[in-house]
């Protein structure tokens, strides 16, 4: 029988991954804004709502980036 060992928690590049996610989300927001000029009223409202959710996600991601950067500076001490 094969037992799968969980991968070690490698957080060394979390900040960079999160920054990439933020950048991609910002680009998606810009693209959505550009498509609004061709959308009907209902579709524009959907785009606005989705971009609002994206803004909320970006805010949370930026907080997570700060937390990860702080943890990185402090050596990722385990508090488990």
N, C-alpha and C positions, 0 to 999 in steps of 0.2 A: 504494500500500500504506500502511495506517495503522499507525503504531507507537504503542503505548500507553506513555506515560511513567508510571512508578510515582509514586504520590502522595507528596509530601514527608512525612517522619515528623513528624506533629503530635502531640506528647505533652502538649500544654498542659492537657488536661482528663483525663488518665489517672487522677489521684488521685481525682477526683470519680466517674469511671466505676467504678473499683475499689470505692469506698465504696458506691456503689449496688448493686453485685453482692453485697458483704458483707451489706448490709441486706436484700436480697431473699432471700439464702440463710438468714439468721436467721429471716425471716418464714416461709419454707418449713419450716424445722425446727420452729417453733412449731406450724404447722398440722399437720405430721406427728405431733407429740406429741399434739395434740388428737384426731386420728383413731385413735390407739392404743387409746383406751378402747372403741372399737367393733370392734376387729380381733381376729381369733383369734391364738393363740400364734405361729403361723408368720409371719403378717403383721406382728405386733409385732416379731419378730426381724429381719425385712427392714427395717422402719422404723428400728430401732435401728442396724442396719448402715449404712443410707443416711445417717442423721444423723451417724454417726461419720465417714463419708467427707466429709460437709459440714463438720464441725468441722475436719478436716485441711485442707480447701480454704480455709476462713476463715483459718486460721493462715497458710497460704502467701500468701493475698491480702493480709493485714495486713502481712506482711513486704514484699511488693511495693509496697504503699502507702508504707511507710517509705522504700524505695529510690527510688520515683518522687518523693516529696516532697524527698528529699535531692538528687536530680538536678535538680529544678526550682529549688531554692535555689542550685545551682551552675551554672545556665545551660545544662543539657543538653549539656555538652561531648561531642563525638563522640570515641569512642576506637576508631574503626574503621580 
